[in-house]
Amino acid sequence: MKNIFTAVFFSLLLLFLWGCNSKAKKEEKPAIVETSYSTTGSIERLDPLFDDIVDSHAQIEVIGEGFDWTEGPVWVEEGGYLLFSDIPKNSIYKWKVNEGTSLYLKPSGYTGAVPRGGELGSNALLIDSDGKLVLCQHGDRRLAKMLSPLSAPEANFETLVADHDGKRFNSPNDAVFSTGNAVYFTDPPYGLEQQAEDPSREIPFQGVYRLANGKADLLTDSLSRPNGIALSPDEKRLYVANSDPEKAIWMIYELDENGLIKEGSIFYDATENAKHEKGLPDGMKVDSKGNIFATGPGGVWVFNPEGKVLGKIKTGQATSNCAFSQDGKWLFMTADDFIMRIALKS
């Protein structure tokens, strides 16, 4: 009888310990972060270092939708809101947490009196050192600055540059400031009504330029569709996306002490990926550690400075551009008719 009680006691003890262990294992699972926004897409982790950038339970949130084609996001720290372009609508919209989206500025890229079609609105948006909004304007074919303050936007612009050697640009697309206030920008033909075949086209190539002291220097004319552009943190390297399905690549250029190109090479070739995933190499941003967040086939590719793909933020949409919040805790993405965001480990 004593042996029976002993056996029962140890059986109950084992069941108790198993239950505690099972509960502990359940508690080890990462918690799912609750969000009031709908979520979409997936995260592809290709290197353990990616976990230091995007947390294992991070989700892609849809914070705005119903637009035509979103582009050019920029975070405005004073006021805590995001601005982004809707190119076909010739408009800029504003998004703020707890407030949602609202029309910020119209017209944004074409200020002419004669109606026209095509991708006529603003594309890339930047904030200069004086806190002014700088725009790549497709329809007006220039880089311009909004004269009114950010808090009271009006469609009144000052031209920063509109031509190279007396010939009008195609349609400035994306841009990035250096710490010395030079502007690097790309000039593909997407803003012309007939693009490369448009009769109003004056420059017979798609250039990458550097604007300083009111003059735009041509850095290269060798890319078929230069688009997204970004600088490394030390500003010794320039990254340029080429949005050509036949040559879907990211280029890297070494810069000299004057900020001009010394030599260039292919940083990564995604031509095969572009054949079966939505999107092409497009807008990009570089974080303080030199990691490159580059929109491309499938969503946002995250590279380390050596060109290794650490992971992908797969939006499920053709993704055009991205921007960091000032504190680096969020990555905002423009993806077709959506605005999305994902939390980062800052």
C-alpha positions as CSV (number, residue, x, y, z in Angstrom):
1,M,0.0,0.0,0.0
2,K,2.8,2.4,0.9
3,N,4.4,1.7,-2.6
4,I,1.1,2.6,-4.2
5,F,0.8,6.0,-2.4
6,T,4.5,6.7,-3.2
7,A,3.8,6.0,-6.9
8,V,0.7,8.3,-6.9
9,F,2.6,11.1,-5.2
10,F,5.5,11.0,-7.7
11,S,3.1,10.9,-10.6
12,L,1.3,14.0,-9.4
13,L,4.6,15.7,-8.8
14,L,5.7,15.0,-12.4
15,L,2.4,16.3,-13.8
16,F,2.8,19.5,-11.7
17,L,6.4,20.1,-12.9
18,W,5.5,19.4,-16.5
19,G,2.6,21.9,-16.3
20,C,5.0,24.6,-14.9
21,N,7.6,23.9,-17.6
22,S,4.9,24.0,-20.3
23,K,3.7,27.4,-18.9
24,A,7.2,28.7,-18.8
25,K,7.7,27.7,-22.5
26,K,4.5,29.5,-23.5
27,E,5.7,32.7,-21.7
28,E,9.0,32.6,-23.6
29,K,7.2,33.4,-26.9
30,P,7.5,37.0,-28.0
31,A,4.3,39.0,-27.4
32,I,2.4,40.3,-30.4
33,V,2.3,44.0,-30.4
34,E,-1.2,45.2,-30.5
35,T,-2.0,47.9,-33.1
36,S,-5.1,49.9,-34.0
37,Y,-4.1,49.8,-37.7
38,S,-4.6,46.9,-40.1
39,T,-1.5,45.0,-40.9
40,T,-0.1,43.5,-44.1
41,G,2.8,41.8,-45.7
42,S,5.6,39.9,-44.1
43,I,9.2,40.1,-42.9
44,E,11.9,38.0,-44.5
45,R,15.0,37.6,-42.2
46,L,18.1,36.6,-44.1
47,D,20.8,37.4,-41.5
48,P,20.8,37.3,-37.7
49,L,21.9,41.0,-37.7
50,F,18.5,41.9,-39.1
51,D,17.0,41.2,-35.7
52,D,19.1,44.2,-34.4
53,I,17.2,46.4,-36.9
54,V,13.7,45.1,-37.1
55,D,12.3,43.3,-34.0
56,S,11.0,39.7,-34.3
57,H,7.4,40.7,-33.6
58,A,7.3,43.9,-35.7
59,Q,4.4,44.2,-38.1
60,I,3.8,46.3,-41.2
61,E,1.0,48.7,-40.4
62,V,-1.3,50.4,-43.0
63,I,-1.7,53.9,-41.8
64,G,-3.3,55.4,-44.9
65,E,-4.9,54.2,-48.2
66,G,-7.0,55.2,-51.1
67,F,-4.4,57.4,-52.9
68,D,-3.3,57.1,-56.6
69,W,0.5,56.7,-56.3
70,T,2.3,57.7,-53.2
71,E,5.9,58.9,-53.1
72,G,8.5,61.1,-51.5
73,P,7.8,60.8,-47.7
74,V,9.5,63.1,-45.3
75,W,9.1,63.3,-41.5
76,V,8.6,66.8,-40.0
77,E,9.9,66.7,-36.4
78,E,8.5,70.1,-35.5
79,G,4.8,69.1,-35.3
80,G,5.4,65.4,-35.5
81,Y,3.9,64.5,-38.8
82,L,4.6,62.9,-42.1
83,L,4.3,64.6,-45.5
84,F,4.1,62.6,-48.8
85,S,3.3,63.2,-52.4
86,D,0.4,61.7,-54.4
87,I,2.0,62.3,-57.9
88,P,-1.1,61.9,-60.2
89,K,-3.2,64.0,-57.9
90,N,-0.6,66.9,-58.0
91,S,-1.0,67.0,-54.2
92,I,0.9,66.6,-50.9
93,Y,-0.8,64.9,-48.0
94,K,-0.1,65.0,-44.2
95,W,-0.4,62.1,-41.8
96,K,-0.3,62.5,-38.0
97,V,-1.0,59.9,-35.4
98,N,-4.5,60.1,-33.9
99,E,-5.5,62.5,-36.7
100,G,-5.0,60.4,-39.9
101,T,-4.4,61.9,-43.3
102,S,-5.4,65.3,-44.7
103,L,-4.7,67.4,-47.8
104,Y,-1.6,69.5,-47.1
105,L,-0.8,71.3,-50.5
106,K,-2.3,71.4,-54.0
107,P,-0.9,72.0,-56.6
108,S,2.5,70.5,-55.5
109,G,4.4,69.8,-58.8
110,Y,2.6,71.4,-61.7
111,T,1.6,75.0,-61.4
112,G,0.8,75.7,-65.0
113,A,-2.6,77.0,-66.3
114,V,-3.0,74.5,-69.1
115,P,-4.4,71.2,-67.9
116,R,-2.1,68.2,-68.6
117,G,-1.9,64.5,-67.8
118,G,0.9,62.2,-66.7
119,E,2.8,62.1,-63.4
120,L,2.7,65.9,-62.9
121,G,2.8,66.3,-59.1
122,S,5.7,66.6,-56.7
123,N,7.9,63.6,-56.0
124,A,10.6,63.7,-53.4
125,L,10.1,66.0,-50.4
126,L,13.0,67.3,-48.2
127,I,13.4,69.7,-45.3
128,D,16.3,72.1,-45.7
129,S,18.6,73.5,-43.0
130,D,16.2,76.5,-42.7
131,G,13.2,74.3,-42.1
132,K,11.7,75.0,-45.6
133,L,10.1,72.4,-47.8
134,V,12.1,71.5,-50.9
135,L,10.3,69.6,-53.7
136,C,11.2,67.7,-56.8
137,Q,8.5,69.0,-59.1
138,H,7.7,66.7,-62.0
139,G,5.3,69.0,-63.9
140,D,7.3,72.2,-63.5
141,R,10.5,70.2,-64.2
142,R,12.6,71.7,-61.4
143,L,13.8,71.7,-57.8
144,A,11.8,74.2,-55.9
145,K,11.4,75.6,-52.4
146,M,8.0,76.4,-50.8
147,L,8.2,80.0,-49.6
148,S,5.6,79.7,-46.9
149,P,6.3,78.1,-43.5
150,L,5.5,74.4,-43.0
151,S,2.8,75.3,-40.6
152,A,0.9,77.4,-43.2
153,P,1.5,75.8,-46.6
154,E,0.8,77.7,-49.8
155,A,1.6,76.8,-53.4
156,N,4.1,79.6,-53.8
157,F,7.5,78.4,-54.9
158,E,11.0,79.6,-55.6
159,T,13.0,77.8,-58.2
160,L,16.3,76.3,-57.0
161,V,17.3,74.9,-60.4
162,A,15.4,74.1,-63.6
163,D,18.0,73.5,-66.2
164,H,21.5,72.1,-67.1
165,D,23.5,74.1,-69.6
166,G,20.4,76.0,-70.6
167,K,18.3,72.9,-71.3
168,R,15.3,72.1,-69.1
169,F,15.4,69.0,-66.9
170,N,13.3,66.0,-67.7
171,S,11.5,65.8,-64.3
172,P,13.6,65.8,-61.1
173,N,12.6,62.7,-59.2
174,D,14.5,62.1,-55.9
175,A,17.0,64.1,-54.0
176,V,19.2,64.1,-50.9
177,F,21.0,66.9,-49.0
178,S,24.7,66.7,-48.0
179,T,25.7,68.3,-44.7
180,G,27.1,71.2,-46.7
181,N,23.7,71.8,-48.2
182,A,24.5,70.5,-51.7
183,V,21.6,68.6,-53.3
184,Y,22.2,65.3,-55.2
185,F,19.3,64.5,-57.4
186,T,18.1,62.3,-60.3
187,D,16.3,63.3,-63.5
188,P,14.5,60.5,-65.3
189,P,11.6,61.3,-67.7
190,Y,8.7,60.0,-65.7
191,G,7.1,63.4,-65.3
192,L,6.9,64.1,-69.0
193,E,3.5,63.1,-70.5
194,Q,5.1,60.8,-73.1
195,Q,8.2,60.2,-70.9
196,A,11.3,59.5,-73.0
197,E,9.4,60.1,-76.2
198,D,7.9,63.4,-75.2
199,P,8.5,66.2,-77.8
200,S,9.2,68.8,-75.1
201,R,12.2,66.8,-73.8
202,E,15.4,68.9,-74.1
203,I,18.0,66.7,-72.5
204,P,18.7,63.4,-74.4
205,F,19.7,61.4,-71.3
206,Q,18.7,60.7,-67.8
207,G,21.2,62.3,-65.4
208,V,22.4,62.4,-61.9
209,Y,23.3,65.8,-60.7
210,R,24.8,67.8,-57.8
211,L,23.4,71.2,-57.1
212,A,25.7,73.7,-55.2
213,N,25.8,77.5,-55.3
214,G,22.9,77.6,-57.8
215,K,24.6,75.4,-60.4
216,A,23.9,71.8,-61.2
217,D,26.9,69.6,-62.2
218,L,26.3,66.5,-64.1
219,L,27.7,63.5,-62.2
220,T,26.7,60.7,-64.6
221,D,24.5,60.2,-67.7
222,S,25.1,56.4,-67.9
223,L,21.9,55.1,-66.2
224,S,18.8,54.3,-68.1
225,R,16.3,55.3,-65.3
226,P,18.1,56.9,-62.3
227,N,15.6,57.2,-59.5
228,G,16.2,56.8,-55.7
229,I,19.4,58.4,-54.3
230,A,21.1,58.5,-50.9
231,L,24.5,59.3,-49.2
232,S,26.5,57.2,-46.8
233,P,26.8,58.7,-43.3
234,D,30.4,59.8,-44.0
235,E,29.2,61.2,-47.4
236,K,32.0,59.3,-49.2
237,R,29.6,57.1,-51.1
238,L,26.5,57.9,-53.2
239,Y,23.9,55.2,-53.9
240,V,21.6,55.5,-56.9
241,A,18.7,53.2,-57.9
242,N,18.0,52.4,-61.5
243,S,14.3,51.7,-62.1
244,D,14.7,49.8,-65.4
245,P,13.1,46.3,-65.5
246,E,15.9,45.2,-67.9
247,K,18.6,46.5,-65.6
248,A,17.1,46.7,-62.1
249,I,20.2,47.6,-60.1
250,W,21.5,49.8,-57.3
251,M,24.7,51.6,-58.1
252,I,27.4,52.8,-55.6
253,Y,29.7,55.7,-56.5
254,E,32.9,56.8,-54.6
255,L,33.0,60.6,-54.1
256,D,36.0,62.8,-54.0
257,E,36.7,65.6,-51.6
258,N,34.6,68.0,-53.8
259,G,31.6,65.6,-53.7
260,L,32.0,64.6,-57.3
261,I,32.0,61.0,-58.6
262,K,35.3,59.2,-58.8
263,E,34.2,55.7,-59.8
264,G,31.0,53.6,-59.7
265,S,30.1,50.0,-59.6
266,I,27.0,47.8,-59.2
267,F,26.0,47.6,-55.5
268,Y,23.4,44.9,-56.1
269,D,21.6,43.5,-59.2
270,A,17.9,42.7,-58.6
271,T,16.9,42.2,-62.3
272,E,15.9,38.5,-61.7
273,N,13.8,39.5,-58.7
274,A,12.0,42.2,-60.7
275,K,10.7,39.5,-63.1
276,H,8.4,37.9,-60.5
277,E,7.9,40.5,-57.7
278,K,6.2,43.9,-57.7
279,G,8.3,47.0,-57.9
280,L,11.8,48.1,-59.1
281,P,14.7,49.8,-57.3
282,D,13.4,53.1,-56.3
283,G,13.6,55.5,-53.3
284,M,16.0,54.7,-50.4
285,K,17.3,56.0,-47.1
286,V,20.5,55.2,-45.1
287,D,20.5,54.9,-41.3
288,S,23.2,56.2,-39.0
289,K,25.0,52.9,-39.0
290,G,25.2,52.9,-42.8
291,N,22.5,50.3,-43.4
292,I,20.6,51.0,-46.7
293,F,16.8,50.7,-46.7
294,A,16.1,50.5,-50.4
295,T,12.7,50.0,-52.0
296,G,12.8,47.4,-54.7
297,P,11.1,44.2,-55.9
298,G,8.7,43.0,-53.2
299,G,9.1,45.9,-50.8
300,V,12.1,47.3,-48.8
301,W,15.4,45.6,-49.0
302,V,17.8,46.2,-46.1
303,F,21.5,46.0,-46.9
304,N,24.6,46.4,-44.8
305,P,27.2,48.8,-46.1
306,E,29.1,45.9,-47.7
307,G,26.1,45.1,-49.9
308,K,24.8,42.0,-48.0
309,V,21.0,41.7,-47.9
310,L,20.1,41.4,-44.2
311,G,16.4,41.1,-44.7
312,K,13.3,42.4,-46.5
313,I,10.2,44.2,-45.4
314,K,7.7,42.6,-47.9
315,T,4.8,45.0,-48.3
316,G,3.1,43.1,-51.1
317,Q,2.9,46.2,-53.2
318,A,5.1,48.1,-55.6
319,T,6.9,50.2,-53.0
320,S,8.3,53.6,-54.1
321,N,10.1,55.2,-51.2
322,C,10.7,55.3,-47.4
323,A,11.6,57.7,-44.6
324,F,12.7,57.5,-41.0
325,S,11.1,59.3,-38.1
326,Q,13.5,61.8,-36.5
327,D,14.2,59.4,-33.6
328,G,14.7,56.4,-35.9
329,K,12.0,54.4,-34.3
330,W,9.8,54.2,-37.3
331,L,10.2,53.5,-41.0
332,F,7.5,55.0,-43.2
333,M,6.9,53.5,-46.6
334,T,5.0,54.8,-49.7
335,A,3.6,51.7,-51.5
336,D,1.3,52.1,-54.5
337,D,-1.9,53.6,-53.0
338,F,-0.9,53.0,-49.4
339,I,1.1,54.6,-46.6
340,M,2.7,52.0,-44.3
341,R,5.0,52.0,-41.3
342,I,7.0,49.5,-39.3
343,A,8.8,49.9,-35.9
344,L,12.6,49.8,-35.9
345,K,15.1,49.2,-33.1
346,S,16.6,52.7,-32.9
